[in-house]
């Protein structure tokens, strides 16, 4: 294949894939519409900012850092929508973004986002990256914490996201400058449907039980000469 004709995936392509993971996971988890701006900012560094900052480091085929900075209103909207969708009573929900419960929920959602992203990286870029456990911090408005990473040629981007109630949060990505060049055609495949897999797993014992019950029923009829 001529190199000039090869398909090349760069920072913006990886960022788009990450943004799509954010909208997919949060939209499903909260049963609401999450979308992001069509414009991306080129920034010089990533920072944790008020009111809730969350970050995840990843390494492997390429290294990087993902930061999501939630305003209190955005965090509470996502938290409440997620908990209500899970069947929780609204009266029992936390009322402040500084609550440990809110931080735990946002950390779990962040974990799902990066998990979905790493799965797509494996399928679409045919490389492997690992992630650490997401870290959540409720920050005072007077505090800004810079997160340093050991990147050789870092590129940083920021994308603005909007919730269904137009609350805003920001995703920041810092990663080594890299390009993936497609040498050979391959099938990316579809992500497995967890509900379908669960149904298959749950259905197997039931099918075995049905066969066993049917066999016992036949044996009983035979013993009775029927």
matplotlib code that plots the C-alpha trace (Angstrom):
import matplotlib.pyplot as plt

x = [0.0, 1.2, 1.9, 0.3, -2.9, -3.0, -5.7, -4.1, -5.6, -4.3, -5.0, -8.3, -9.6, -8.7, -10.3, -13.5, -13.7, -13.3, -16.0, -18.4, -17.7, -18.6, -21.9, -22.8, -22.2, -23.7, -26.7, -27.5, -26.8, -28.9, -31.5, -30.9, -29.3, -25.6, -23.8, -20.5, -19.4, -18.2, -15.2, -12.2, -9.7, -5.9, -4.6, -1.2, -1.9, -4.7, -6.1, -8.5, -11.0, -14.0, -16.5, -15.7, -12.6, -12.0, -8.9, -7.8, -4.3, -3.9, -0.8, 0.1, 0.0, 0.0, 0.0, -2.3, -4.5, -8.2, -9.7, -13.4, -14.3, -17.9, -19.7, -21.8, -25.0, -23.8, -22.6, -25.8, -28.0, -26.0, -26.0, -29.7, -30.7, -28.5, -29.8, -33.4, -32.9, -31.6, -34.9, -33.7, -36.1, -35.4, -35.9, -32.9, -30.5, -27.5, -28.2, -24.6, -22.0, -19.4, -21.2, -19.1, -22.0, -21.9, -18.2, -18.5, -21.2, -19.3, -16.2, -18.1, -19.4, -15.9, -14.7, -17.4, -16.5, -12.8, -13.6, -15.8, -13.0, -10.3, -12.5, -12.9, -9.1, -8.6, -11.1, -10.4, -6.7, -5.7, -3.6, -4.0, -4.2, -4.8, -6.3, -5.9, -8.8, -10.5, -9.8, -12.5, -11.9, -14.5, -12.6, -13.0, -13.5, -10.1, -8.1, -6.7, -4.6, -2.4, -1.9, 1.6, 2.2, 5.4, 4.7, 7.4, 5.6, 2.3, -0.8, -3.7, -7.3, -10.4, -14.0, -17.2, -20.1, -23.7, -26.3, -30.0, -30.6, -27.7, -25.4, -21.8, -18.8, -15.4, -13.3, -9.6, -7.2, -3.4, -1.5, 1.7, 1.7, 1.1, -0.4, -1.9, -1.4, -3.7, -1.5, -4.0, -7.8, -9.5, -12.9, -13.3, -16.3, -19.1, -18.9, -20.6, -24.0, -23.8, -27.6, -27.5, -24.5, -26.2, -29.4, -27.3, -25.5, -28.7, -30.5, -28.0, -28.8, -32.5, -32.2, -30.2, -32.8, -35.6, -33.9, -33.3, -37.0, -38.2, -36.0, -37.3, -40.9, -40.3, -38.8, -41.8, -44.2, -42.1, -42.2, -46.0, -46.1, -47.4]
y = [0.0, 3.5, 5.3, 8.5, 6.6, 5.0, 5.8, 7.8, 8.2, 11.1, 12.9, 14.4, 11.0, 9.4, 12.4, 12.0, 8.3, 9.3, 12.0, 9.5, 7.1, 10.0, 10.7, 7.0, 6.0, 9.1, 9.1, 5.4, 5.8, 8.8, 8.2, 11.8, 13.6, 14.4, 16.2, 18.0, 21.0, 20.6, 22.8, 21.6, 23.8, 23.2, 23.8, 23.8, 21.8, 19.8, 20.9, 19.8, 22.6, 23.2, 21.8, 18.2, 17.1, 13.5, 12.1, 8.7, 7.8, 5.2, 3.5, 0.8, 1.3, 5.1, 7.0, 9.8, 11.4, 12.1, 14.8, 15.7, 18.8, 19.0, 22.0, 21.3, 21.6, 19.3, 16.7, 16.8, 16.5, 13.4, 11.9, 12.3, 11.1, 8.0, 7.2, 7.7, 5.6, 2.9, 3.0, 4.9, 7.1, 10.8, 11.6, 9.4, 11.0, 13.2, 16.9, 18.2, 17.7, 17.3, 14.1, 10.9, 9.2, 11.7, 11.3, 7.5, 7.6, 10.0, 7.9, 4.8, 6.6, 7.8, 4.2, 3.0, 5.8, 4.9, 1.2, 1.8, 3.9, 1.3, -1.3, 0.8, 1.4, -2.4, -2.9, 0.1, 0.8, -2.8, -1.8, -2.2, 0.4, 0.0, 2.5, 3.1, 3.6, 7.0, 9.6, 12.1, 15.3, 17.8, 21.1, 24.5, 27.4, 28.9, 25.7, 24.6, 21.4, 20.7, 17.1, 16.3, 13.3, 11.9, 12.5, 12.9, 15.2, 16.0, 17.2, 18.5, 19.2, 20.4, 19.7, 21.3, 19.0, 19.9, 18.0, 17.8, 20.8, 22.7, 22.3, 22.3, 20.1, 19.9, 16.9, 17.4, 14.9, 14.9, 12.3, 11.6, 12.9, 9.8, 8.5, 5.2, 4.2, 1.5, -1.0, -3.7, -3.9, -5.6, -6.0, -3.8, -5.8, -4.6, -4.2, -7.1, -6.3, -6.9, -7.4, -10.1, -11.8, -11.8, -13.3, -16.0, -16.9, -16.9, -18.9, -21.7, -23.2, -22.8, -24.7, -27.5, -27.6, -27.8, -30.8, -32.5, -31.9, -33.3, -36.4, -37.1, -36.6, -39.1, -41.6, -41.3, -42.0, -45.0, -46.5, -46.2, -47.9, -44.8]
z = [0.0, -0.8, 2.4, 1.0, 0.4, 3.8, 6.4, 9.2, 12.7, 14.8, 18.0, 16.8, 15.7, 19.1, 20.8, 18.8, 19.8, 23.4, 23.1, 21.6, 24.5, 26.9, 25.2, 24.8, 28.4, 30.0, 27.7, 28.4, 32.2, 32.7, 29.9, 28.7, 25.8, 26.2, 23.4, 22.7, 20.8, 17.2, 18.1, 20.1, 21.9, 21.7, 25.2, 26.8, 29.9, 31.6, 35.0, 37.6, 38.3, 40.4, 41.3, 40.7, 38.9, 37.7, 36.0, 34.6, 33.4, 30.6, 29.2, 26.7, 23.0, 23.7, 27.0, 28.1, 30.6, 30.6, 32.8, 33.2, 35.1, 36.2, 37.5, 40.6, 38.6, 35.9, 38.4, 40.4, 37.2, 36.0, 39.5, 40.1, 36.6, 36.9, 40.4, 39.4, 36.3, 38.6, 40.6, 43.6, 45.6, 45.0, 48.7, 49.5, 47.1, 48.2, 48.0, 47.6, 45.0, 47.8, 49.0, 48.8, 47.1, 44.3, 43.9, 43.8, 41.2, 39.0, 39.4, 38.3, 35.3, 34.4, 34.7, 32.3, 29.9, 29.7, 29.6, 26.5, 25.0, 25.6, 24.0, 20.9, 20.8, 20.8, 18.0, 15.8, 16.3, 17.1, 20.1, 23.8, 26.6, 30.3, 32.7, 36.4, 38.8, 38.3, 40.9, 41.9, 43.8, 45.0, 44.7, 46.3, 43.9, 44.9, 44.0, 40.7, 40.6, 37.6, 36.8, 35.4, 33.1, 31.7, 28.0, 25.5, 23.0, 24.7, 22.8, 24.8, 23.8, 25.6, 24.5, 25.9, 26.7, 27.4, 29.4, 28.6, 30.9, 29.3, 32.2, 31.1, 31.7, 30.1, 28.9, 28.5, 26.9, 27.0, 25.1, 23.3, 19.8, 17.7, 14.5, 13.6, 9.9, 8.5, 6.7, 6.0, 5.9, 8.8, 10.3, 13.4, 14.6, 16.9, 20.6, 22.4, 23.7, 27.5, 27.8, 25.0, 26.6, 30.0, 28.4, 26.8, 30.0, 32.0, 29.3, 29.2, 32.7, 32.0, 28.8, 30.6, 33.3, 30.7, 29.0, 32.3, 33.4, 30.0, 30.4, 33.9, 32.6, 29.8, 32.2, 34.5, 31.6, 30.5, 34.0, 34.0, 30.6, 28.8]

ax = plt.figure().add_subplot(projection="3d")
ax.plot(x, y, z, "-o")
ax.set_aspect("equal")
plt.show()
